[in-house]
Amino acid sequence: MPLYRVFTRSDEFDQSTKLSVAKSITDTHCGLTGAPKEFVHVFYIESDQVEKGSVEVLGAIRSGRSEEVENGIIRKIQDALLQSADIPRDKIKVGLMGVQAKWVMEAGAIMPEPGEEADWFAQHHR
């Protein structure tokens, strides 16, 4: 957690672009929330049902982030896609949904609330 799903056509991104976009999403999320990189997961879902020349990103993040942080994540992910892929701004959709930390397990333990990661790592990280 967080879980970012990137929806593209099967022929839209090469491996290098996928790695670049995943790194940008991870760096964006961690830079704006302070969450550790180990928590971020980026998955690609490739389908010919996605409009050619477009990309959609849906992120499930822990609830409790400020509107400023959430809007920053959306804008920076869109900017990263503009830099990494040849997709026009109007063909990029980015959305977030909040998930309660207590509904998610990471590394065999219930996720901490935002801001409580240090204590969680002290108890659960090996």
SVG drawing of the C-alpha trace seen along z (x, -y; Angstrom):
<svg xmlns="http://www.w3.org/2000/svg" viewBox="-12 -22 28 34">
<polyline fill="none" stroke="black" stroke-width="0.4" points="0.0,0.0 -0.2,-2.4 -1.2,-0.6 -1.1,-2.4 -2.6,-0.7 -1.5,-2.0 -3.9,-1.2 -2.5,-1.2 -2.8,0.5 -0.6,3.6 1.7,1.9 1.8,-1.6 4.8,-1.5 8.1,0.3 10.0,1.7 12.1,-1.4 9.0,-3.7 7.3,-1.4 10.3,-1.6 10.6,-5.3 6.9,-5.9 6.9,-3.4 10.0,-5.3 8.3,-8.6 5.1,-7.5 7.1,-6.0 9.2,-9.1 6.2,-11.4 4.2,-9.5 7.1,-9.2 8.2,-12.8 4.8,-14.2 3.7,-11.9 6.9,-10.8 5.9,-7.2 8.7,-4.7 9.4,-3.4 8.9,0.1 5.2,-0.6 4.6,-1.7 3.4,0.8 2.9,0.0 1.2,2.4 0.5,2.2 -2.7,3.5 -2.5,3.7 -5.7,4.0 -6.8,3.2 -9.9,1.8 -7.9,-1.3 -8.0,-4.1 -4.9,-4.2 -2.6,-7.0 -4.1,-7.4 -3.2,-6.2 -5.2,-6.0 -3.7,-5.8 -5.7,-4.8 -4.0,-5.0 -5.3,-3.5 -3.7,-5.5 -4.2,-5.5 -6.9,-7.9 -6.0,-11.0 -3.8,-12.8 -4.5,-16.5 -6.2,-17.8 -2.9,-19.6 -1.0,-16.3 -3.6,-14.5 -3.7,-17.2 0.1,-17.3 0.3,-13.5 -2.2,-13.8 -0.4,-16.7 3.1,-15.2 2.0,-11.9 0.5,-13.6 3.7,-15.6 5.8,-12.4 3.7,-10.7 4.1,-13.8 7.9,-13.5 8.2,-9.8 5.6,-8.9 4.4,-10.6 0.8,-11.1 -1.0,-14.4 -2.2,-16.0 -5.8,-15.5 -5.3,-11.8 -3.9,-11.3 -6.3,-10.4 -5.1,-10.2 -7.4,-9.4 -6.9,-8.6 -9.1,-6.8 -8.6,-6.7 -8.4,-3.4 -8.3,-3.1 -5.0,-1.8 -6.6,0.8 -8.0,2.5 -4.5,3.1 -1.7,5.5 1.9,5.0 4.7,7.4 2.3,9.4 1.1,6.5 -1.8,4.1 -0.6,0.8 0.0,-2.2 -1.9,-5.4 -0.1,-8.2 2.6,-9.7 3.0,-6.5 5.4,-4.7 8.5,-5.0 6.9,-3.2 5.5,-0.6 8.9,0.0 10.5,0.3 8.0,3.1 7.8,4.9 10.7,4.3 13.5,6.7"/>
</svg>
